[in-house]
Amino acid sequence: MVNENDLRTIIAQVLSEMNLDQKEDTKEAETSGCAACSNEPVIENGCIPDVTEVDIRKQYLVENPENGEAYYDLKQYAPCRLGIGKAGARYKTDPVLQFRAAHSAAQDAVFSDVDQDFIDKMGLFSVQTQCDSKDTYLTRPDLGRKLSDEAVKTIKEKCRMNPTVQIYVSDGLSSAAIAANVGDVLPAIEQGLKSYGIDYGTPFFVKYGRVGAMDQISEITGADVTCVLIGERPGLITAESMSAYIAYKATVGMPEARRTVVSNIHKAGTIPAEAGAHIADIIKKILDNKASGTDLKL
């Protein structure tokens, strides 16, 4: 059994060796002329920086690289876990922690709900599909495409019928995507439509919604164009990716090819405010051509 004093001595020795290794790695990187190779985390008092804040495009952990600068330049064009180095036959601790953090963020995005306070702040009323829980939503995609009877009644009561454009928001597979992006995207779309002189209906929120729910909503509201802002399935690069699916005169059972999609809306992809302006422009083109998806010829 190791007593407390011995344990403290061991910990102090390990931390000292870690700091020494860190200094040697930095010195090697400086002498090699590869600024990218100096991105090992700085360890202070046994702690490393927040792994979720690391930009993996700027992190290159391969020791003694032959073409470090060239490889680092290539990494700027793809946010993938490349050049993360090895410790023997295993990955280094820092990339493993980043991977686990990204996986946890993805799980949280899927299994958590959009905060009701955020929905209220955006001025949206809420309806629900035929899914009665998150488990049902994940295991029965078909029920996520159909509104509950109460939802149909509420939409008919609170929405203006037969608008040119009907916009709504849905959680989809990432509540984090909605919280991170809708606050910028929705106002930008509305402003863009106003500038084009295009009227739009009452926006609202659909809980446990799949993309296909927009077809029923289109039929209920009688909109010429329906647009849903929905959270996409999170990956290990980001858990905050949102997409906009847009369709001209959508109907239940129509082919998926009739949808136009703007995807990868997040801070490291299509910037939310810019995405909103782009979506408004696409909606105008859809109205001008009276077609969407593969039928839209530009």
FIKE-496674 format. One record per residue (C-alpha): x, z, y. Coordinates in steps of 0.05 Angstrom, whole numbers, plus 32768, in hexadecimal, padded with zeros to 4 digits. Example, Ala and Ser with C-alpha at 12.3 -4.5 7.8 and 13.67 -1.06 7.14 Angstrom:
BEGIN
{x: 80F6&z: 809C&y: 7FA6}
{x: 8111&z: 808F&y: 7FEB}
END
This chain:
BEGIN
{x: 8000&z: 8000&y: 8000}
{x: 801D&z: 7FEB&y: 8044}
{x: 8018&z: 8021&y: 8078}
{x: 8002&z: 8013&y: 80C0}
{x: 8048&z: 8014&y: 80DE}
{x: 8063&z: 7FE3&y: 80AA}
{x: 8028&z: 7FB6&y: 80B6}
{x: 8034&z: 7FB5&y: 8101}
{x: 807E&z: 7FA4&y: 80F4}
{x: 806A&z: 7F6A&y: 80C7}
{x: 8038&z: 7F4F&y: 80F9}
{x: 806A&z: 7F54&y: 8132}
{x: 809E&z: 7F2E&y: 8109}
{x: 806D&z: 7EF6&y: 80F6}
{x: 8057&z: 7EED&y: 813F}
{x: 809F&z: 7EEC&y: 8155}
{x: 80B0&z: 7EB5&y: 8122}
{x: 8072&z: 7E8D&y: 8137}
{x: 8086&z: 7E90&y: 8180}
{x: 80CD&z: 7E7C&y: 816E}
{x: 80B4&z: 7E40&y: 8145}
{x: 8088&z: 7E2D&y: 8180}
{x: 80C3&z: 7E2C&y: 81B0}
{x: 80ED&z: 7E03&y: 817F}
{x: 80B5&z: 7DD0&y: 8176}
{x: 80AC&z: 7DC9&y: 81C1}
{x: 80F7&z: 7DC0&y: 81CB}
{x: 80F9&z: 7D89&y: 8195}
{x: 80BF&z: 7D66&y: 81B6}
{x: 80E1&z: 7D67&y: 81FA}
{x: 8122&z: 7D4B&y: 81DE}
{x: 80FE&z: 7D13&y: 81B9}
{x: 80DC&z: 7CFC&y: 81F9}
{x: 8096&z: 7CFE&y: 81D9}
{x: 8069&z: 7D26&y: 8207}
{x: 8030&z: 7D1F&y: 81D5}
{x: 8056&z: 7D46&y: 81A0}
{x: 8055&z: 7D86&y: 81C8}
{x: 800C&z: 7D94&y: 81BD}
{x: 8013&z: 7DCE&y: 818C}
{x: 7FE8&z: 7E08&y: 81A4}
{x: 800B&z: 7E3E&y: 81CC}
{x: 8002&z: 7E80&y: 81A7}
{x: 7FFB&z: 7EBE&y: 81D2}
{x: 7FF6&z: 7F03&y: 81B2}
{x: 7FE4&z: 7EE4&y: 8170}
{x: 7FAA&z: 7EBA&y: 818C}
{x: 7FA3&z: 7E6F&y: 8194}
{x: 7F78&z: 7E4D&y: 81CA}
{x: 7F2F&z: 7E3D&y: 81BE}
{x: 7F32&z: 7E06&y: 8189}
{x: 7EF0&z: 7DE8&y: 81A1}
{x: 7F11&z: 7DD7&y: 81E4}
{x: 7F49&z: 7DAC&y: 81C5}
{x: 7F46&z: 7D62&y: 81D5}
{x: 7F5B&z: 7D45&y: 8192}
{x: 7F6D&z: 7D02&y: 81B2}
{x: 7FA5&z: 7D26&y: 81D6}
{x: 7FBC&z: 7D50&y: 819B}
{x: 7FF4&z: 7D34&y: 8170}
{x: 8013&z: 7D65&y: 813F}
{x: 8040&z: 7D3A&y: 8114}
{x: 8086&z: 7D56&y: 8113}
{x: 80C1&z: 7D28&y: 8120}
{x: 8097&z: 7CE8&y: 8127}
{x: 80B9&z: 7CA4&y: 8125}
{x: 8089&z: 7C83&y: 8156}
{x: 8068&z: 7CC0&y: 8175}
{x: 805A&z: 7CA3&y: 81BA}
{x: 803B&z: 7C62&y: 819F}
{x: 8010&z: 7C87&y: 816D}
{x: 7FFA&z: 7CB8&y: 81A3}
{x: 7FE5&z: 7C7F&y: 81CF}
{x: 7FBA&z: 7C62&y: 8197}
{x: 7F98&z: 7CA6&y: 818E}
{x: 7F7B&z: 7CA1&y: 81D4}
{x: 7F4B&z: 7C6A&y: 81BD}
{x: 7F2E&z: 7C8F&y: 8181}
{x: 7F18&z: 7CD8&y: 8180}
{x: 7F2B&z: 7CE0&y: 8137}
{x: 7F54&z: 7D16&y: 8114}
{x: 7F93&z: 7CED&y: 810E}
{x: 7FDB&z: 7D05&y: 8113}
{x: 7FC8&z: 7D4D&y: 8107}
{x: 8006&z: 7D5C&y: 80DE}
{x: 8011&z: 7D83&y: 809E}
{x: 802D&z: 7DC6&y: 808A}
{x: 804A&z: 7DB5&y: 8047}
{x: 8011&z: 7D96&y: 801F}
{x: 7FDC&z: 7DB5&y: 804A}
{x: 7FC0&z: 7DA8&y: 808F}
{x: 7FD7&z: 7DD5&y: 80C8}
{x: 7FAD&z: 7E11&y: 80DB}
{x: 7F98&z: 7DF7&y: 8120}
{x: 7F78&z: 7DB6&y: 8107}
{x: 7F56&z: 7DDB&y: 80CE}
{x: 7F37&z: 7E0C&y: 8100}
{x: 7F21&z: 7DD2&y: 812D}
{x: 7F01&z: 7DB0&y: 80F1}
{x: 7EDB&z: 7DEF&y: 80DD}
{x: 7EC5&z: 7DFB&y: 8125}
{x: 7EAA&z: 7DB3&y: 812A}
{x: 7E86&z: 7DBB&y: 80E8}
{x: 7E66&z: 7DFC&y: 8100}
{x: 7E50&z: 7DDC&y: 8141}
{x: 7E30&z: 7DA3&y: 8119}
{x: 7E0A&z: 7DD5&y: 80EE}
{x: 7DF3&z: 7DFC&y: 812B}
{x: 7DDA&z: 7DBD&y: 814C}
{x: 7DB0&z: 7DAA&y: 8110}
{x: 7D93&z: 7DEE&y: 80FE}
{x: 7D86&z: 7E0A&y: 8144}
{x: 7D4A&z: 7DF9&y: 8170}
{x: 7D4A&z: 7DE0&y: 81B8}
{x: 7D43&z: 7E1C&y: 81E6}
{x: 7CFC&z: 7E21&y: 8201}
{x: 7D17&z: 7E36&y: 8245}
{x: 7D3C&z: 7DF4&y: 824A}
{x: 7CFD&z: 7DCD&y: 8238}
{x: 7CD6&z: 7DF3&y: 826D}
{x: 7D0D&z: 7DE8&y: 82A0}
{x: 7D08&z: 7D9D&y: 8295}
{x: 7CBE&z: 7DA0&y: 82A1}
{x: 7CAB&z: 7D88&y: 825B}
{x: 7C70&z: 7D9F&y: 8232}
{x: 7C7B&z: 7DA5&y: 81E7}
{x: 7C59&z: 7D88&y: 81AA}
{x: 7C6E&z: 7D89&y: 8161}
{x: 7C6E&z: 7D59&y: 8126}
{x: 7C50&z: 7D68&y: 80E3}
{x: 7C8E&z: 7D8F&y: 80D0}
{x: 7C80&z: 7DDA&y: 80D0}
{x: 7CC9&z: 7DF1&y: 80CD}
{x: 7D11&z: 7DD9&y: 80D2}
{x: 7D17&z: 7DD8&y: 8086}
{x: 7CDA&z: 7DAA&y: 8081}
{x: 7CF6&z: 7D7F&y: 80B8}
{x: 7D38&z: 7D75&y: 8093}
{x: 7D19&z: 7D69&y: 804F}
{x: 7CDC&z: 7D40&y: 8063}
{x: 7CF1&z: 7D0A&y: 8095}
{x: 7CAD&z: 7CE9&y: 808D}
{x: 7C89&z: 7D25&y: 80AC}
{x: 7CB8&z: 7D22&y: 80E8}
{x: 7C9D&z: 7CDD&y: 80F8}
{x: 7C55&z: 7CF5&y: 80FC}
{x: 7C37&z: 7D21&y: 8133}
{x: 7C0B&z: 7D5C&y: 8122}
{x: 7BC1&z: 7D57&y: 8134}
{x: 7BCC&z: 7D8A&y: 816B}
{x: 7C05&z: 7D61&y: 8187}
{x: 7BDA&z: 7D22&y: 818A}
{x: 7BA4&z: 7D49&y: 81AF}
{x: 7BD6&z: 7D68&y: 81E0}
{x: 7BF6&z: 7D25&y: 81F1}
{x: 7BB2&z: 7D05&y: 81FE}
{x: 7BA0&z: 7D3F&y: 822C}
{x: 7BE1&z: 7D46&y: 8253}
{x: 7BFE&z: 7D00&y: 8256}
{x: 7BE9&z: 7CC8&y: 8284}
{x: 7BCF&z: 7C90&y: 8257}
{x: 7BE8&z: 7C48&y: 8258}
{x: 7C28&z: 7C51&y: 8280}
{x: 7C5A&z: 7C1A&y: 8284}
{x: 7C8F&z: 7C48&y: 8267}
{x: 7C88&z: 7C87&y: 823E}
{x: 7CC5&z: 7CB3&y: 8239}
{x: 7CCA&z: 7CF1&y: 820D}
{x: 7D00&z: 7D1F&y: 81F1}
{x: 7D09&z: 7D35&y: 81A8}
{x: 7D39&z: 7D65&y: 8187}
{x: 7D4A&z: 7D38&y: 814D}
{x: 7D87&z: 7D50&y: 8127}
{x: 7DAB&z: 7D70&y: 8161}
{x: 7D8E&z: 7DA4&y: 8190}
{x: 7DD3&z: 7DA7&y: 81B1}
{x: 7DCE&z: 7D5E&y: 81C5}
{x: 7D8D&z: 7D6A&y: 81E9}
{x: 7DA7&z: 7DA7&y: 820F}
{x: 7DE7&z: 7D83&y: 8222}
{x: 7DCB&z: 7D40&y: 8239}
{x: 7D81&z: 7D3E&y: 824A}
{x: 7D8A&z: 7D63&y: 828C}
{x: 7DB2&z: 7D27&y: 82A6}
{x: 7D95&z: 7CED&y: 827F}
{x: 7D4A&z: 7CF7&y: 828B}
{x: 7D4E&z: 7CFC&y: 82D7}
{x: 7D7C&z: 7CC0&y: 82D9}
{x: 7D4A&z: 7C96&y: 82B0}
{x: 7D11&z: 7CAB&y: 82DD}
{x: 7D38&z: 7C9C&y: 831C}
{x: 7D4D&z: 7C58&y: 8300}
{x: 7D05&z: 7C46&y: 82EE}
{x: 7CED&z: 7C5A&y: 8333}
{x: 7D22&z: 7C2D&y: 8353}
{x: 7D07&z: 7BF3&y: 832A}
{x: 7CBF&z: 7C03&y: 833D}
{x: 7CAD&z: 7C13&y: 82F4}
{x: 7C7B&z: 7C4A&y: 82E7}
{x: 7C83&z: 7C7B&y: 82AE}
{x: 7C56&z: 7CAE&y: 828C}
{x: 7C5B&z: 7CF9&y: 8283}
{x: 7C9A&z: 7D0C&y: 825D}
{x: 7C96&z: 7D42&y: 8227}
{x: 7CBC&z: 7D61&y: 81ED}
{x: 7CB1&z: 7D56&y: 81A3}
{x: 7CCA&z: 7D8C&y: 8173}
{x: 7CE2&z: 7D77&y: 812E}
{x: 7CDE&z: 7D2E&y: 8141}
{x: 7CFB&z: 7CF1&y: 811F}
{x: 7D05&z: 7CAE&y: 8142}
{x: 7CC8&z: 7C90&y: 8121}
{x: 7C99&z: 7CC0&y: 8145}
{x: 7CA0&z: 7C94&y: 8182}
{x: 7C75&z: 7C5F&y: 8160}
{x: 7C39&z: 7C8E&y: 815C}
{x: 7C46&z: 7CA6&y: 81A3}
{x: 7C47&z: 7C5E&y: 81BB}
{x: 7C03&z: 7C52&y: 819B}
{x: 7BE5&z: 7C92&y: 81B7}
{x: 7BFD&z: 7C88&y: 81FF}
{x: 7BF5&z: 7C3D&y: 8201}
{x: 7C3A&z: 7C35&y: 8223}
{x: 7C5A&z: 7BF1&y: 8228}
{x: 7C9F&z: 7C10&y: 821B}
{x: 7CAD&z: 7C52&y: 81F8}
{x: 7CF0&z: 7C75&y: 81FE}
{x: 7D06&z: 7CB3&y: 81D7}
{x: 7D44&z: 7CDC&y: 81E7}
{x: 7D57&z: 7CFC&y: 81A5}
{x: 7D90&z: 7D25&y: 8188}
{x: 7DBA&z: 7CFE&y: 8156}
{x: 7DD7&z: 7D18&y: 8114}
{x: 7E16&z: 7D3F&y: 812B}
{x: 7E5A&z: 7D2E&y: 8111}
{x: 7E9E&z: 7D4F&y: 8113}
{x: 7EB2&z: 7D2F&y: 8155}
{x: 7E76&z: 7D47&y: 817C}
{x: 7E35&z: 7D6C&y: 816E}
{x: 7E17&z: 7D56&y: 81B1}
{x: 7E0A&z: 7D0C&y: 81A7}
{x: 7DC6&z: 7CF3&y: 81BE}
{x: 7DA5&z: 7CAF&y: 81B9}
{x: 7D6D&z: 7C8A&y: 81DC}
{x: 7D3F&z: 7C60&y: 81B1}
{x: 7D14&z: 7C2E&y: 81D7}
{x: 7CDD&z: 7C00&y: 81BE}
{x: 7CAC&z: 7BCF&y: 81DC}
{x: 7C64&z: 7BDC&y: 81C7}
{x: 7C7A&z: 7C04&y: 818A}
{x: 7C48&z: 7C0B&y: 8151}
{x: 7C47&z: 7C36&y: 8112}
{x: 7C6A&z: 7C12&y: 80D9}
{x: 7C90&z: 7BE0&y: 8104}
{x: 7CD6&z: 7BCC&y: 80ED}
{x: 7D12&z: 7BF4&y: 8106}
{x: 7D30&z: 7BB4&y: 8121}
{x: 7CFE&z: 7BB7&y: 815B}
{x: 7D22&z: 7BF4&y: 8179}
{x: 7D58&z: 7BEF&y: 81AE}
{x: 7D8A&z: 7C28&y: 81AB}
{x: 7DBB&z: 7C48&y: 81DD}
{x: 7DE6&z: 7C77&y: 81B4}
{x: 7E21&z: 7CA7&y: 81BB}
{x: 7E07&z: 7CC7&y: 81FA}
{x: 7E33&z: 7D04&y: 8206}
{x: 7E6B&z: 7D1A&y: 8235}
{x: 7EA2&z: 7CF8&y: 820C}
{x: 7E79&z: 7CB9&y: 81FE}
{x: 7E45&z: 7C98&y: 822B}
{x: 7E41&z: 7CC7&y: 8266}
{x: 7DFA&z: 7CE4&y: 826B}
{x: 7DEC&z: 7CD1&y: 82B4}
{x: 7E07&z: 7C8A&y: 82A9}
{x: 7DDF&z: 7C85&y: 8269}
{x: 7D9F&z: 7C94&y: 828F}
{x: 7DAA&z: 7C5C&y: 82C0}
{x: 7DBC&z: 7C2D&y: 8287}
{x: 7D7D&z: 7C3F&y: 8260}
{x: 7D51&z: 7C32&y: 829E}
{x: 7D72&z: 7BED&y: 82A4}
{x: 7D65&z: 7BDE&y: 825A}
{x: 7D1C&z: 7BF3&y: 8261}
{x: 7D15&z: 7BC2&y: 829B}
{x: 7D32&z: 7B89&y: 8271}
{x: 7D04&z: 7B9B&y: 8237}
{x: 7CC8&z: 7B97&y: 8266}
{x: 7CDF&z: 7B56&y: 8284}
{x: 7CE9&z: 7B36&y: 8240}
{x: 7CAF&z: 7B5A&y: 821D}
{x: 7CDB&z: 7B68&y: 81E1}
{x: 7D0B&z: 7B9C&y: 81C5}
{x: 7D3D&z: 7BA3&y: 818D}
{x: 7D54&z: 7B63&y: 816C}
{x: 7D1B&z: 7B3E&y: 818E}
{x: 7D3A&z: 7B4C&y: 81D2}
{x: 7D63&z: 7B0E&y: 81E5}
{x: 7D8F&z: 7B18&y: 8222}
END
